[in-house]
Amino acid sequence: MGRHSITDDAPDRRASPYALELRGLQKTFRTGLFGRGPRVHALNGLDLSVPTGTVHALLGPNGAGKTTTVRAVATLMTPDEGSVIVDGVDAIADPGAVRKIVGVSGQYAAVDGNLTGFENLRMVGQLYGQPRSEASERARELIAELNLGDAADRPMRTYSGGMRRRLDLAGALINRPSLVILDEPTTGLDPRGRRQMWEVIAEQVGSGATVLLTTQYLEEADALADEITVIDHGTIRAQGSAAELKSATGGSILTVEVVVPQYDDADTQVSSSLTQIGVGPAERVESGTETVTDTTSARWSVPVDAGTRSAVAAVLALSAAGIEVVDASVSTPTLDDVFLTLTERSGTTGPDTLGGVDEIIHRPAGSDTATGEPEAKGEPVDRFADTVCSDVLGADERAADSPDDRADRSEHAHVH
C-alpha cells in the first residue's frame, strides 16, 4: 500500500524541507470558574521548525505549554496569533487537509471498549476513508507490529493499560500519516512495552514519517529524538540535540582520588597537574575520609572537555609526579540536569501555580476551540473524531470544562 498523502491540488500545499513549522504561536486562556480568573499565556510567540523524517521531542514541566502546542498542530485549537504549517499545508486556513496527513496519539487511549482491538483499528481506518478490505489489512499489520495478536479479537475493555496505549498508537498510524503526534505515548507501559513502542516509532521515521513527541521520560527523549526543544511558560528555553543540550548545561567533570603525598607542597603539585589537564582550576572536594594502605586519601575535581581521555591523562600526569592515583572518573550532564537547570522556577507565579494550564483550561462558554467554523459534514475523519478522538485532549481538561465548552469542542475536535 502506498504512503497516504493529500492530493497534489490540495489548497496551500507547498514544497518544504520541514514537516512542521510554527511561527509566532501565541495562546492565552482565562482560568477559574466560568473563565473569570486571571489570564495565562500558554504560548508566548513560539517558533519551531521540525525537519522531515526526524523525531522532535518537546520537554517541559506541567503547564509549560507542551499540550497546547500539540493541540494547535493537531487542529484541535486555534492559536490567538501565529501560523501552523504541516507538510506545506496551512493548518489554520485548511484544517481538514491537515487532519488527513497527521496521526495523533494522546495521553488517554481513544478507543471503544465494546469493540475488539481489531474492530477498533478497522473502524478508525474506515473513518479515515479507507475501503473495508484495506482498513482490515492495515489493522492486522499494526496489531502484529505492536504484539497485540493474542488479544486482537478480545473486547478492548479487557485490555491492560499498556495494551490500550499500544492500540491507541496503532490508531494514530493507521492512515500512514506524514506527521505523527505522540503526546506521552509510553505512559503506563513497563520497560519492555516502552522499548517495543520505541522500535515502532523508529520504524515509522525510517519509512519517512516525522514524529512530534512530548514525554515525561527524559531517557525516552534521549533515545529517540534527533532534536529536543525545552519549553517553559510558553517560551523556548533551549533547543538542540541531546548532546548539545548536555554540553551547554555544563561540561564534564573529572574526579580523581589520590593518596596524599607526605610532603608540604603536595596539594600544590596535585592541583597544578590537574589544572593543566582541565579547562578550569582544580579543586579539592574531599579529604581525610578514607584510608588507603594506611595513608590518607583525598578527592579532587576539575572541569574537562576530553571525556574519558582526561582520566587517562590525569593518571599519567600524577604518576609522573610521583602521586599514586586510587581512582579516576569522568561524569557528564544528563538530560535530567538539563531539564532541572532550564526549567528551574524562580517564583510562585505562572501557569504551574494555576493548576497547570496544559491540563486544566477554562474557557468562556461558546468560545471557539478549533477552526473558527464548524467543518462540513461527511468527511470520514470528522465522524470519527465526534465519537472517539476528543479523548486526545485529556481527562483532566474535559472534567474542568463547562457543559457549553464540551459541546463546543465536540463540534470541532476531529483528529484521532
NUTOR-633955 format. One line per field, with one value per residue: residue number from 1; x, y, z of N, C-alpha, C in turn. Coordinates in steps of 0.2 Angstrom, whole numbers. Example, Ala and Ser with C-alpha at 12.3 -4.5 7.8 and 13.67 -1.06 7.14 Angstrom:
2
nr	1; 2;
neast	66; 64;
nnorth	-28; -11;
nup	39; 35;
caeast	62; 68;
canorth	-22; -5;
caup	39; 36;
ceast	66; 64;
cnorth	-16; 0;
cup	39; 39;
# end
This chain:
416
nr	1; 2; 3; 4; 5; 6; 7; 8; 9; 10; 11; 12; 13; 14; 15; 16; 17; 18; 19; 20; 21; 22; 23; 24; 25; 26; 27; 28; 29; 30; 31; 32; 33; 34; 35; 36; 37; 38; 39; 40; 41; 42; 43; 44; 45; 46; 47; 48; 49; 50; 51; 52; 53; 54; 55; 56; 57; 58; 59; 60; 61; 62; 63; 64; 65; 66; 67; 68; 69; 70; 71; 72; 73; 74; 75; 76; 77; 78; 79; 80; 81; 82; 83; 84; 85; 86; 87; 88; 89; 90; 91; 92; 93; 94; 95; 96; 97; 98; 99; 100; 101; 102; 103; 104; 105; 106; 107; 108; 109; 110; 111; 112; 113; 114; 115; 116; 117; 118; 119; 120; 121; 122; 123; 124; 125; 126; 127; 128; 129; 130; 131; 132; 133; 134; 135; 136; 137; 138; 139; 140; 141; 142; 143; 144; 145; 146; 147; 148; 149; 150; 151; 152; 153; 154; 155; 156; 157; 158; 159; 160; 161; 162; 163; 164; 165; 166; 167; 168; 169; 170; 171; 172; 173; 174; 175; 176; 177; 178; 179; 180; 181; 182; 183; 184; 185; 186; 187; 188; 189; 190; 191; 192; 193; 194; 195; 196; 197; 198; 199; 200; 201; 202; 203; 204; 205; 206; 207; 208; 209; 210; 211; 212; 213; 214; 215; 216; 217; 218; 219; 220; 221; 222; 223; 224; 225; 226; 227; 228; 229; 230; 231; 232; 233; 234; 235; 236; 237; 238; 239; 240; 241; 242; 243; 244; 245; 246; 247; 248; 249; 250; 251; 252; 253; 254; 255; 256; 257; 258; 259; 260; 261; 262; 263; 264; 265; 266; 267; 268; 269; 270; 271; 272; 273; 274; 275; 276; 277; 278; 279; 280; 281; 282; 283; 284; 285; 286; 287; 288; 289; 290; 291; 292; 293; 294; 295; 296; 297; 298; 299; 300; 301; 302; 303; 304; 305; 306; 307; 308; 309; 310; 311; 312; 313; 314; 315; 316; 317; 318; 319; 320; 321; 322; 323; 324; 325; 326; 327; 328; 329; 330; 331; 332; 333; 334; 335; 336; 337; 338; 339; 340; 341; 342; 343; 344; 345; 346; 347; 348; 349; 350; 351; 352; 353; 354; 355; 356; 357; 358; 359; 360; 361; 362; 363; 364; 365; 366; 367; 368; 369; 370; 371; 372; 373; 374; 375; 376; 377; 378; 379; 380; 381; 382; 383; 384; 385; 386; 387; 388; 389; 390; 391; 392; 393; 394; 395; 396; 397; 398; 399; 400; 401; 402; 403; 404; 405; 406; 407; 408; 409; 410; 411; 412; 413; 414; 415; 416;
neast	4; 3; 10; 1; -6; -11; -20; -12; -17; -21; -27; -15; -4; 13; 30; 43; 57; 53; 43; 35; 31; 31; 26; 28; 18; 5; -5; -18; -27; -41; -42; -50; -67; -80; -71; -67; -56; -38; -29; -19; -4; -2; 6; 19; 23; 29; 41; 45; 54; 53; 62; 59; 56; 62; 63; 56; 57; 47; 50; 46; 40; 25; 12; 19; 17; 17; 6; -3; 3; 4; -10; -13; -6; -12; -24; -34; -36; -36; -23; -21; -13; -1; 6; 3; 11; 9; 18; 18; 5; -7; -12; -21; -29; -33; -39; -45; -38; -25; -29; -30; -17; -10; -7; -13; -9; -15; -14; -23; -31; -40; -52; -65; -72; -81; -79; -68; -50; -45; -57; -58; -47; -50; -61; -57; -48; -57; -65; -56; -57; -53; -55; -65; -58; -45; -43; -44; -33; -23; -25; -23; -9; -4; -7; 1; 13; 14; 13; 0; -7; -12; -23; -31; -44; -52; -63; -60; -61; -56; -42; -26; -18; -6; -8; -19; -13; -4; -13; -19; -9; -8; -19; -16; -7; -13; -17; -6; 2; 10; 15; 17; 9; 14; 8; 15; 17; 21; 16; 12; 17; 27; 45; 48; 37; 39; 51; 47; 37; 46; 53; 44; 41; 53; 53; 43; 48; 59; 53; 50; 41; 37; 40; 32; 35; 30; 35; 37; 48; 64; 74; 68; 67; 80; 84; 76; 75; 80; 81; 79; 67; 66; 54; 46; 34; 28; 37; 52; 66; 78; 86; 91; 102; 102; 115; 120; 113; 116; 130; 129; 123; 133; 150; 160; 165; 180; 184; 196; 204; 217; 232; 237; 252; 266; 272; 276; 271; 261; 248; 248; 256; 247; 236; 241; 245; 232; 225; 232; 228; 214; 200; 199; 201; 208; 200; 200; 189; 186; 193; 203; 194; 195; 205; 219; 230; 234; 237; 231; 218; 213; 201; 199; 193; 190; 185; 183; 186; 189; 183; 183; 196; 203; 204; 213; 224; 226; 229; 242; 249; 249; 255; 268; 272; 275; 264; 251; 237; 221; 208; 199; 187; 175; 162; 147; 134; 117; 101; 92; 98; 99; 85; 81; 89; 86; 72; 70; 61; 59; 50; 33; 23; 14; 9; 11; 7; -6; -13; -9; -9; -9; -16; -28; -40; -50; -63; -72; -90; -95; -84; -73; -64; -56; -57; -64; -75; -88; -84; -88; -100; -98; -85; -74; -65; -70; -82; -76; -69; -79; -85; -74; -61; -59; -54; -40; -38; -37; -42; -42; -43; -56; -64; -64; -70; -84; -102; -106; -94; -89; -98; -96; -83; -84; -89; -79; -67; -58; -48; -39;
nnorth	-6; 11; 26; 37; 52; 69; 75; 82; 94; 100; 113; 127; 119; 116; 115; 110; 108; 105; 96; 102; 118; 131; 147; 162; 158; 161; 159; 163; 159; 160; 158; 149; 148; 148; 155; 167; 170; 175; 180; 168; 165; 153; 150; 159; 167; 156; 148; 136; 123; 108; 96; 86; 68; 66; 64; 74; 81; 87; 95; 99; 106; 102; 112; 120; 122; 112; 103; 112; 117; 105; 103; 114; 110; 99; 104; 105; 116; 133; 145; 161; 170; 169; 156; 139; 127; 112; 100; 108; 112; 124; 124; 132; 139; 128; 116; 104; 97; 95; 86; 75; 70; 69; 60; 56; 52; 52; 56; 48; 33; 32; 24; 11; 2; -8; -14; -26; -26; -27; -23; -10; -4; -6; 1; 14; 15; 15; 26; 35; 35; 24; 9; -5; -18; -14; -6; -17; -25; -16; -14; -27; -28; -18; -23; -34; -29; -22; -32; -37; -48; -59; -54; -48; -51; -49; -40; -23; -18; -27; -26; -22; -7; -4; -11; -4; 8; 4; 1; 13; 20; 12; 16; 29; 28; 22; 27; 30; 42; 58; 66; 62; 63; 62; 62; 60; 45; 33; 32; 23; 11; -4; -7; -16; -14; -1; -1; -8; 1; 11; 5; 4; 17; 21; 14; 20; 32; 28; 25; 37; 45; 59; 63; 71; 73; 72; 70; 63; 56; 57; 49; 43; 54; 56; 44; 43; 56; 67; 80; 91; 101; 112; 119; 132; 140; 144; 148; 145; 138; 131; 123; 109; 95; 80; 79; 92; 100; 94; 98; 112; 114; 111; 107; 92; 83; 79; 68; 64; 52; 52; 46; 55; 63; 63; 77; 94; 103; 96; 97; 107; 102; 92; 100; 108; 99; 93; 105; 108; 99; 100; 112; 122; 128; 116; 108; 104; 92; 83; 76; 66; 56; 43; 29; 22; 9; 12; 26; 42; 48; 59; 68; 76; 88; 93; 103; 97; 94; 83; 71; 54; 52; 62; 57; 47; 54; 61; 51; 48; 60; 63; 51; 52; 63; 57; 54; 44; 37; 32; 31; 37; 46; 51; 62; 66; 79; 75; 72; 75; 84; 94; 97; 101; 112; 121; 123; 128; 135; 152; 159; 160; 162; 160; 148; 136; 137; 139; 128; 121; 125; 117; 106; 109; 119; 133; 140; 154; 151; 144; 148; 148; 133; 127; 128; 139; 139; 127; 111; 105; 93; 75; 71; 58; 58; 68; 62; 51; 58; 65; 55; 48; 54; 65; 62; 64; 76; 74; 68; 76; 89; 89; 86; 98; 107; 117; 112; 119; 122; 109; 105; 114; 110; 97; 99; 102; 95; 84; 74; 59;
nup	0; -4; 2; 12; 7; 4; -10; -25; -29; -17; -6; -2; -2; -2; -7; 5; 16; 29; 40; 49; 54; 65; 68; 78; 88; 98; 113; 124; 139; 150; 167; 181; 188; 176; 168; 173; 180; 181; 166; 157; 149; 138; 127; 121; 108; 101; 91; 80; 70; 62; 54; 40; 42; 55; 73; 84; 100; 113; 128; 145; 161; 169; 163; 155; 142; 132; 129; 124; 113; 105; 103; 95; 83; 80; 75; 85; 92; 90; 88; 96; 89; 75; 65; 58; 50; 42; 34; 23; 22; 27; 43; 49; 40; 32; 40; 38; 28; 34; 44; 37; 35; 47; 62; 78; 94; 110; 128; 133; 130; 115; 112; 108; 121; 119; 107; 98; 98; 85; 78; 82; 76; 63; 61; 64; 52; 42; 45; 42; 28; 21; 11; 17; 16; 14; 26; 35; 32; 35; 49; 54; 51; 59; 72; 73; 72; 84; 94; 98; 94; 101; 108; 99; 95; 106; 117; 119; 132; 140; 140; 146; 154; 147; 135; 130; 127; 117; 107; 105; 99; 87; 81; 78; 68; 58; 46; 39; 42; 38; 47; 64; 79; 95; 111; 126; 124; 130; 142; 157; 153; 155; 156; 145; 136; 133; 126; 115; 109; 106; 96; 86; 83; 79; 67; 60; 57; 50; 38; 33; 39; 51; 68; 81; 98; 114; 131; 147; 151; 152; 147; 136; 127; 125; 119; 108; 101; 88; 89; 102; 111; 124; 133; 143; 153; 141; 132; 122; 130; 127; 114; 103; 100; 110; 115; 113; 121; 134; 134; 134; 146; 155; 157; 156; 171; 179; 191; 203; 214; 226; 234; 248; 246; 257; 260; 260; 250; 243; 240; 231; 220; 216; 212; 202; 192; 188; 184; 173; 164; 164; 160; 168; 185; 197; 211; 228; 234; 244; 259; 270; 273; 269; 270; 263; 261; 274; 272; 271; 260; 246; 237; 221; 210; 193; 179; 163; 145; 137; 139; 143; 140; 147; 160; 158; 155; 167; 176; 171; 171; 185; 190; 185; 192; 204; 212; 219; 211; 216; 211; 196; 187; 175; 174; 165; 161; 162; 154; 164; 172; 162; 161; 174; 176; 166; 167; 180; 192; 197; 205; 212; 204; 188; 176; 182; 195; 194; 192; 181; 166; 154; 158; 164; 158; 157; 148; 141; 139; 124; 117; 103; 99; 89; 73; 70; 62; 60; 54; 37; 35; 33; 30; 33; 43; 52; 57; 64; 74; 81; 89; 95; 95; 103; 115; 115; 121; 134; 151; 162; 157; 151; 161; 168; 160; 156; 153; 141; 135; 132; 123; 113; 109; 105; 93; 85; 87; 78; 76; 77;
caeast	0; 7; 10; -5; -5; -17; -19; -7; -21; -24; -25; -10; 2; 20; 36; 46; 61; 51; 36; 31; 34; 27; 29; 25; 12; 3; -12; -20; -33; -43; -43; -55; -74; -83; -66; -67; -49; -33; -26; -12; -1; 1; 11; 22; 27; 33; 44; 48; 54; 54; 64; 55; 59; 65; 59; 57; 54; 45; 51; 45; 36; 17; 10; 24; 14; 18; 0; -6; 7; 1; -17; -13; -3; -17; -30; -39; -36; -33; -19; -23; -9; 4; 5; 5; 11; 11; 19; 17; -2; -8; -17; -27; -33; -36; -38; -47; -32; -20; -31; -29; -10; -7; -10; -12; -10; -15; -12; -28; -32; -46; -54; -71; -71; -85; -76; -62; -44; -45; -63; -57; -42; -53; -66; -53; -46; -63; -67; -51; -59; -50; -60; -65; -53; -38; -43; -43; -26; -18; -26; -19; -2; -2; -8; 6; 19; 13; 12; -7; -10; -16; -28; -34; -51; -55; -65; -54; -62; -52; -35; -22; -17; -1; -11; -23; -8; -2; -19; -20; -4; -9; -25; -13; -3; -17; -18; 1; 2; 17; 17; 14; 10; 13; 8; 17; 15; 23; 14; 9; 20; 33; 51; 48; 32; 41; 56; 43; 35; 52; 55; 38; 42; 59; 51; 39; 53; 63; 49; 49; 37; 40; 37; 32; 34; 30; 36; 40; 53; 70; 78; 65; 69; 87; 85; 73; 74; 85; 82; 74; 65; 64; 49; 43; 30; 26; 43; 58; 72; 84; 85; 97; 102; 103; 122; 121; 110; 120; 136; 128; 121; 139; 155; 161; 169; 185; 185; 202; 206; 224; 235; 240; 259; 268; 277; 272; 268; 258; 241; 250; 258; 241; 232; 245; 245; 225; 223; 235; 224; 207; 198; 197; 205; 206; 198; 200; 182; 185; 199; 203; 188; 196; 212; 222; 236; 236; 238; 225; 217; 209; 197; 200; 189; 192; 181; 187; 182; 191; 179; 187; 204; 205; 205; 219; 229; 227; 233; 249; 252; 250; 260; 274; 274; 276; 257; 248; 230; 217; 203; 198; 181; 173; 154; 144; 127; 112; 95; 89; 102; 97; 78; 81; 93; 82; 65; 70; 56; 62; 45; 27; 18; 15; 4; 11; 3; -13; -16; -6; -13; -10; -21; -35; -41; -57; -64; -79; -94; -96; -78; -70; -58; -53; -55; -67; -81; -89; -82; -93; -102; -97; -79; -73; -61; -74; -86; -73; -67; -85; -86; -69; -55; -59; -50; -34; -37; -35; -47; -42; -46; -63; -68; -64; -74; -91; -105; -106; -87; -88; -102; -92; -77; -86; -91; -73; -61; -59; -42; -38;
canorth	0; 17; 31; 41; 59; 73; 76; 87; 100; 102; 120; 129; 114; 119; 111; 112; 103; 104; 93; 106; 125; 135; 154; 167; 155; 163; 157; 165; 157; 163; 152; 150; 146; 152; 159; 173; 171; 179; 177; 164; 165; 146; 151; 166; 168; 150; 147; 129; 120; 101; 94; 80; 62; 66; 64; 81; 80; 93; 94; 105; 104; 103; 119; 123; 124; 106; 100; 117; 116; 99; 104; 118; 107; 94; 107; 105; 123; 139; 150; 168; 173; 164; 151; 132; 124; 105; 97; 113; 114; 129; 121; 137; 140; 122; 111; 97; 94; 93; 80; 69; 68; 68; 55; 59; 48; 57; 53; 43; 29; 34; 18; 9; -4; -14; -17; -29; -22; -27; -19; -3; -1; -6; 7; 20; 16; 16; 33; 39; 34; 18; 4; -10; -23; -10; -5; -23; -27; -12; -16; -33; -27; -14; -27; -39; -25; -20; -38; -37; -53; -63; -50; -44; -52; -48; -34; -19; -17; -32; -24; -19; 0; -4; -13; 1; 13; 2; 1; 20; 21; 9; 20; 35; 26; 18; 31; 31; 49; 61; 68; 58; 67; 57; 65; 55; 39; 27; 32; 17; 5; -6; -6; -19; -11; 6; -2; -10; 7; 15; 2; 5; 24; 22; 11; 25; 38; 25; 24; 43; 49; 64; 62; 76; 69; 75; 65; 65; 51; 60; 43; 42; 59; 55; 38; 44; 62; 70; 87; 92; 108; 113; 125; 133; 147; 145; 150; 140; 139; 129; 118; 106; 88; 79; 80; 99; 102; 92; 101; 119; 114; 111; 102; 86; 84; 74; 67; 60; 51; 51; 45; 61; 63; 66; 82; 101; 106; 90; 99; 112; 98; 89; 105; 110; 93; 93; 111; 108; 94; 103; 118; 127; 126; 110; 110; 98; 92; 79; 74; 63; 52; 36; 27; 18; 6; 16; 33; 46; 49; 65; 69; 82; 88; 98; 103; 94; 93; 77; 65; 49; 53; 66; 52; 43; 59; 63; 46; 48; 66; 62; 46; 55; 67; 53; 54; 37; 38; 27; 31; 42; 45; 57; 62; 71; 81; 71; 76; 77; 90; 100; 99; 105; 119; 126; 124; 130; 141; 157; 162; 156; 164; 157; 143; 130; 138; 140; 121; 118; 127; 112; 101; 112; 125; 135; 145; 156; 146; 145; 150; 143; 129; 124; 131; 145; 137; 120; 108; 102; 86; 70; 69; 52; 60; 72; 57; 48; 62; 66; 49; 45; 57; 71; 59; 66; 82; 73; 68; 82; 95; 88; 87; 105; 112; 118; 109; 123; 121; 102; 104; 117; 106; 91; 100; 104; 90; 79; 71; 54;
caup	0; -4; 8; 12; 6; 1; -17; -27; -29; -11; -6; 2; -1; -5; -5; 11; 20; 36; 41; 54; 55; 69; 68; 82; 91; 105; 115; 131; 142; 156; 172; 186; 186; 170; 164; 176; 183; 178; 160; 157; 142; 137; 122; 120; 102; 100; 84; 79; 64; 63; 48; 38; 43; 61; 79; 88; 107; 117; 136; 150; 167; 169; 162; 151; 135; 128; 126; 120; 106; 102; 101; 89; 77; 78; 73; 90; 95; 85; 92; 95; 84; 73; 59; 59; 43; 42; 27; 17; 22; 32; 47; 51; 34; 29; 45; 35; 24; 39; 48; 33; 35; 54; 66; 85; 100; 116; 134; 135; 124; 112; 108; 111; 125; 117; 101; 99; 96; 78; 76; 84; 71; 56; 61; 63; 46; 38; 46; 38; 21; 18; 10; 22; 15; 16; 33; 39; 31; 39; 56; 56; 51; 65; 78; 73; 74; 91; 98; 101; 91; 105; 111; 93; 94; 113; 118; 121; 139; 144; 139; 151; 152; 142; 129; 127; 124; 110; 102; 103; 94; 81; 78; 75; 62; 53; 39; 37; 42; 37; 54; 69; 85; 101; 117; 131; 121; 134; 149; 159; 150; 158; 152; 139; 132; 131; 121; 109; 106; 103; 90; 81; 82; 74; 60; 56; 55; 44; 32; 30; 44; 56; 74; 86; 104; 121; 135; 154; 152; 148; 144; 130; 123; 124; 115; 101; 97; 84; 92; 108; 112; 131; 134; 150; 152; 134; 128; 121; 134; 124; 108; 101; 101; 117; 117; 113; 127; 139; 134; 135; 153; 159; 154; 160; 177; 181; 199; 205; 221; 226; 240; 249; 247; 264; 259; 262; 244; 240; 236; 225; 215; 213; 209; 196; 187; 186; 181; 166; 160; 163; 157; 173; 191; 200; 217; 232; 236; 250; 261; 277; 275; 268; 271; 258; 264; 280; 271; 270; 253; 245; 231; 218; 204; 188; 173; 157; 138; 133; 141; 147; 139; 153; 166; 157; 155; 174; 179; 168; 174; 193; 191; 183; 198; 210; 216; 217; 209; 218; 206; 191; 183; 172; 174; 161; 162; 160; 152; 170; 173; 158; 162; 180; 175; 161; 169; 187; 194; 202; 210; 213; 199; 182; 174; 186; 201; 192; 191; 175; 160; 149; 160; 166; 155; 157; 143; 141; 136; 117; 113; 98; 101; 84; 67; 70; 59; 60; 47; 33; 37; 28; 30; 37; 49; 56; 60; 69; 80; 85; 93; 98; 95; 108; 121; 115; 125; 141; 155; 167; 154; 149; 168; 170; 156; 157; 148; 135; 132; 130; 117; 108; 107; 101; 86; 82; 88; 73; 74; 81;
ceast	4; 6; 4; -3; -11; -15; -15; -11; -24; -22; -19; -4; 8; 25; 40; 50; 58; 44; 32; 35; 29; 30; 25; 18; 11; -4; -13; -26; -35; -44; -49; -62; -77; -78; -66; -60; -44; -31; -19; -10; 2; 6; 13; 26; 32; 35; 47; 48; 56; 56; 60; 59; 63; 61; 61; 53; 53; 46; 49; 40; 29; 16; 14; 22; 14; 11; -4; -3; 4; -6; -17; -11; -9; -24; -36; -40; -33; -30; -22; -19; -4; 2; 7; 5; 13; 12; 17; 10; -3; -14; -23; -31; -37; -35; -40; -42; -27; -22; -30; -22; -7; -11; -8; -13; -9; -13; -17; -30; -39; -49; -61; -71; -76; -83; -70; -56; -44; -51; -62; -52; -46; -58; -62; -50; -52; -65; -62; -52; -56; -56; -60; -59; -46; -38; -42; -36; -22; -19; -22; -12; 0; -2; -2; 13; 19; 12; 5; -11; -15; -22; -33; -42; -55; -57; -60; -55; -58; -44; -32; -21; -12; -4; -15; -19; -6; -7; -20; -15; -5; -15; -22; -9; -7; -18; -11; 2; 9; 19; 13; 15; 9; 14; 9; 15; 16; 21; 10; 12; 26; 39; 51; 43; 35; 46; 52; 40; 40; 53; 50; 39; 48; 57; 47; 44; 57; 59; 47; 44; 41; 36; 38; 31; 35; 31; 39; 46; 59; 74; 75; 67; 76; 88; 82; 74; 81; 87; 77; 73; 63; 60; 47; 40; 28; 31; 48; 64; 78; 82; 91; 96; 103; 110; 123; 119; 114; 127; 135; 126; 128; 143; 156; 166; 173; 186; 191; 203; 213; 226; 239; 248; 261; 274; 273; 268; 264; 252; 243; 252; 252; 237; 235; 244; 238; 223; 226; 231; 217; 206; 196; 201; 203; 204; 198; 193; 181; 192; 198; 197; 189; 203; 214; 229; 239; 238; 232; 225; 213; 206; 198; 195; 191; 187; 186; 183; 185; 188; 184; 195; 207; 207; 212; 225; 231; 231; 241; 252; 254; 255; 267; 277; 275; 270; 253; 240; 226; 211; 202; 192; 179; 165; 152; 137; 122; 106; 91; 92; 100; 90; 78; 84; 89; 75; 65; 66; 59; 56; 39; 22; 19; 10; 5; 7; -4; -16; -14; -11; -14; -15; -28; -36; -49; -58; -71; -84; -95; -90; -76; -64; -54; -52; -59; -74; -82; -87; -88; -94; -100; -90; -77; -70; -65; -79; -83; -71; -73; -87; -81; -63; -54; -55; -43; -33; -36; -41; -48; -45; -54; -67; -68; -68; -81; -95; -105; -99; -86; -92; -99; -87; -79; -88; -85; -67; -62; -53; -41; -31;
cnorth	6; 22; 36; 48; 63; 74; 82; 94; 103; 109; 121; 124; 117; 115; 114; 107; 102; 101; 98; 113; 129; 142; 159; 164; 158; 161; 159; 162; 160; 157; 154; 148; 151; 156; 166; 175; 175; 176; 173; 163; 158; 146; 158; 167; 162; 149; 140; 126; 113; 98; 87; 74; 62; 66; 70; 80; 87; 91; 100; 102; 105; 111; 123; 126; 118; 104; 106; 118; 110; 100; 109; 115; 102; 97; 107; 111; 128; 144; 157; 172; 168; 160; 144; 129; 117; 102; 101; 115; 119; 126; 125; 138; 134; 116; 104; 94; 92; 87; 74; 66; 68; 62; 57; 53; 52; 53; 48; 39; 30; 28; 16; 3; -9; -17; -21; -24; -22; -23; -12; 0; -1; -1; 13; 21; 17; 24; 38; 39; 28; 13; -2; -15; -20; -9; -11; -26; -23; -13; -22; -32; -23; -19; -32; -35; -23; -25; -38; -43; -57; -60; -47; -45; -52; -41; -29; -17; -22; -31; -21; -11; 0; -6; -8; 7; 11; 2; 8; 22; 19; 13; 27; 34; 23; 21; 33; 39; 52; 64; 65; 62; 63; 61; 60; 48; 32; 27; 26; 11; 3; -6; -9; -16; -4; 4; -4; -4; 11; 12; 3; 13; 25; 19; 16; 30; 35; 25; 31; 48; 54; 63; 68; 73; 73; 69; 67; 60; 54; 55; 42; 47; 58; 49; 39; 50; 64; 77; 87; 100; 108; 119; 126; 140; 149; 148; 145; 142; 137; 124; 116; 99; 87; 80; 88; 102; 101; 97; 109; 119; 114; 106; 96; 87; 78; 74; 62; 59; 49; 50; 52; 60; 66; 71; 89; 103; 101; 93; 104; 108; 94; 94; 107; 105; 93; 99; 111; 104; 97; 109; 123; 124; 120; 112; 103; 98; 87; 77; 71; 59; 45; 35; 21; 15; 11; 23; 36; 48; 56; 65; 76; 82; 94; 98; 101; 94; 88; 71; 60; 49; 58; 62; 49; 48; 61; 58; 46; 54; 65; 57; 48; 60; 63; 52; 48; 39; 31; 26; 37; 41; 52; 57; 68; 73; 76; 75; 79; 84; 96; 102; 103; 112; 123; 127; 126; 136; 145; 160; 157; 158; 160; 151; 137; 131; 139; 133; 118; 120; 122; 107; 103; 119; 127; 141; 148; 152; 149; 148; 145; 140; 126; 128; 138; 144; 130; 117; 105; 95; 81; 68; 63; 54; 64; 67; 53; 52; 64; 61; 47; 50; 63; 69; 62; 73; 81; 73; 74; 88; 95; 89; 94; 109; 112; 114; 112; 122; 114; 102; 108; 113; 100; 92; 101; 99; 85; 75; 65; 55;
cup	0; 1; 7; 11; 3; -6; -19; -27; -23; -10; -1; 3; -5; -2; 1; 14; 27; 36; 45; 55; 59; 70; 73; 86; 97; 106; 122; 133; 148; 161; 177; 183; 181; 167; 167; 180; 179; 171; 161; 150; 142; 132; 121; 114; 100; 92; 84; 72; 65; 56; 46; 40; 50; 67; 83; 95; 110; 125; 139; 155; 165; 168; 158; 144; 130; 125; 122; 113; 102; 99; 95; 83; 75; 76; 79; 94; 90; 89; 91; 90; 81; 67; 61; 52; 44; 35; 22; 17; 28; 36; 49; 46; 31; 34; 42; 32; 29; 42; 44; 33; 41; 57; 73; 90; 106; 122; 137; 129; 122; 108; 112; 114; 123; 111; 102; 97; 88; 75; 77; 78; 64; 56; 60; 55; 41; 39; 43; 30; 18; 17; 15; 22; 16; 23; 37; 38; 35; 46; 58; 56; 57; 72; 78; 75; 81; 96; 102; 98; 95; 108; 105; 93; 101; 113; 121; 129; 143; 144; 145; 149; 146; 135; 125; 124; 117; 105; 100; 98; 87; 77; 75; 69; 57; 46; 36; 36; 41; 43; 59; 76; 91; 108; 123; 129; 125; 141; 151; 157; 154; 153; 145; 134; 129; 125; 114; 105; 103; 96; 84; 79; 77; 67; 56; 53; 49; 38; 29; 34; 48; 62; 79; 93; 110; 126; 142; 155; 148; 145; 137; 125; 121; 119; 108; 97; 94; 87; 97; 109; 120; 131; 141; 149; 145; 129; 127; 126; 131; 118; 105; 102; 108; 119; 117; 119; 133; 140; 136; 143; 157; 156; 158; 166; 179; 188; 200; 212; 221; 233; 242; 250; 254; 263; 259; 256; 240; 236; 230; 219; 212; 209; 202; 190; 184; 182; 174; 161; 159; 159; 162; 179; 194; 208; 222; 235; 242; 252; 268; 278; 273; 269; 266; 260; 269; 278; 269; 262; 252; 238; 228; 212; 199; 182; 167; 151; 134; 135; 145; 146; 144; 159; 165; 157; 163; 177; 177; 171; 181; 194; 190; 188; 204; 214; 214; 216; 212; 213; 202; 187; 181; 171; 169; 163; 159; 157; 158; 172; 169; 159; 168; 179; 171; 163; 177; 188; 199; 207; 210; 209; 193; 181; 179; 193; 200; 190; 185; 169; 155; 151; 161; 163; 155; 152; 143; 137; 128; 113; 108; 100; 95; 78; 66; 66; 59; 53; 44; 35; 31; 27; 35; 44; 54; 60; 66; 75; 84; 90; 97; 100; 100; 114; 121; 119; 132; 146; 160; 164; 153; 156; 170; 166; 158; 152; 141; 131; 129; 123; 111; 105; 103; 94; 82; 82; 83; 71; 79; 84;
# end
